[in-house]
Amino acid sequence: MTETITCIKLGPDQAAMSRPPFPGPLGERIFQNVSLKAWQVWLEQQKMLVNENRLNLADPEARKYLKEQTENYFFGDGADSAQGFVPVK
């Protein structure tokens, strides 16, 4: 049986992740408060940010930016949206 959590994005009774998405305090905070589905939605948005902004993930500044965006998306005022991205209505 899949463990469930109350997700800060999607509400109660959401499937939990099996482990933190990355090491450190932010990874643990996400693991405790974010559902698997909400994490997957974020990964798609993160992919758009990487592609649209042509981020080099070998660059420490790019990784720092993505970490800040991850924290803003889940625990702040929201992450940046990809430049030129138009959501489907």
N, C-alpha and C positions, 0 to 999 in steps of 0.2 A: 504494500500500500504506500502511495506517495504521501510524504509529509506535506502539510499545508501551512501557510502563514497568512497573516493579514498584510497585504502588500501596500506600501505607501502610494503606489500609483493605481493599482487595480482593485484594492479593497480586500475583504475577507475571503477565506477559503480558496486561496490560489496555491498552485503547486510550487513548492520551495525548490531552490537550487540544491544540488547534492553537496556542494562545497563552495567556499568563497571564490569569486571569479578571479581574484588575484590576491597576492599577499599584502599584509599591512592593515592598518586600522580602517581605511576606507573600504577595502575588500571585505573585511569582517562586518562592517556596518551595512554594506549592501547585502551581504549574505543573510543577515538577520532581518532586513526590512523590505527586500525586493523579491518579487516572485520570478520564477524562471521565464514566464512569458514577458514580463516587463523588461527583464534583462535582454531578452532576444529583440524586443522592439528597440531598445537603446542601441544594441549592436548594429542594427540596420541604419539608424540615424548616425552613429559614429562612422560607419562605412562611408556614408555620404559626405560627412565632414572631411574625412581623409581624402577622398577622391576630389571633391570640389575645391578644396584648399590646397591640393597637391602636397599633402604632408608627407615628409620622410620620417618614418617611424624609427629610423636609426638616430634621428636628431633628438637629443634630450629636451629641447624646447618644444618640439611637436608632441612628445610624450607627456610633458608637463601640461600643455594646453589640453590634451585629451583627458587627462586626469581631472583637471579643473572643470571641464565640460561635463564629465561624468558626475562629479559631485553636484554641480549646479542643476543638472537634469533631475536627479533624485532628491536632493536635499536643499536646493536653492530656488532661484527664480526661473529656472529652465536653462537649457543649453542653447547655444547658437544654432541657427538653422543653416543649412547649406546654401551658399549664394546661388541664386538662380533656381532653387528648388521651388516648385509649385505643387502643393499637395493636391491629390486627386479628390474631387468633390463627389 
